[in-house]
Amino acid sequence: ASASASQAVIRLVAEPGLYRCELNRRVTLRRVAADGRSVVLNWLGKDHTLDAVQARTGALRFENPSSGLMWLVIVGKSMLLDTRRGQQLANECKL
């Protein structure tokens, strides 16, 4: 396969590390399960375990129903949402 053909396939992955977001917000993915089915995310000094959820849009989505947090991974950026309040907590997050 040519180099351009292999670049056309973009595999969304959740990678551990410090994500810097708009408005000087930060999200840390502390641990990603080997099977990719859960992540430990640190937001405002507190760890939250989020489980992978199948997204209809093709995005990579992790949710914690008890906290209302959702980590959404799309091409080129990620965002943290509060599904209870319908708010974006952190947007344009990049490693």
N, C-alpha and C positions, 0 to 999 in steps of 0.2 A: 504494500500500500504506500502511496506517496505521502509525504509529510503533511500536505494540506488536507488530505482525506482523513488522516488520523487526528488532526486538530479539530475537525468538524464535529467529532464526537466529544461532547463535554459531559463528564460524569460529575454529578454534584456529590460532594462529600462534606461532612462536618469534620473540620480539623481542629485539634486542640490548640489553644494559644490565646493571646490577648487580642481582642478585636477592638479597634478604635472606631468610634461611630460619630455621627453628626452631634453637634451641641456638646462636644467634649465628653461624651458618655463612653463608658467602657464595659465590655462584657468579656468574661473569661470562660472559655470552654476548658474545664479542668481535665475531663476524662471522656473519651469516646469508647464505648464498648467495642470489642474486637469484631463483633458481628454487625456493628453500626445501628443496633436497635435501640440504643439509649445513650444519652450524654449527661454529664454533670456540668451544669452551668452555674457560674457565680455571678450574681447580680446584687449590687449594693451590699456586698460583704456576706451574702448568704448563699449557700449551695442549694441547688434545686436539681433533682433528677428528672429529666424529661424523656419520654418514650417516643420512638418513631411512630408516625401516623402516616398512612397512605394518603397522599395529596392528589386530588384529581388533576391539578394543573401541571404535574410533573416536578413541582418544587419539592425540596426535602424539608419535612416538617417534623418537629419534636414538640410534644406537649406535656404539661403537667396539669391535669384537671383540678387538683386541689389548690394549687397556687394561681391557676389561670394563666400561667406563662406559656408562650409559644415561641420557639426559635425557628425562623423560616430562612432557608438557604435557597437563594436563586442565583442565576449566573452573575458572577462578579460582586455579589454583596450578600449580607445577611441582615436580618432585623429581629428585634425582640418585641413581642406584642403582649399586652395584657388583655386576654380574651374576655375577662369579667367586665372590665370597664370599657372595652372597645378602644383602647389607646395604643399608640406606638410608644414604646419605652425607649427604644434605641433603633436608629435607622442608618442605612448606608454603612453598615459595619464591615470592616475589612481587617484581615490579619496584617 
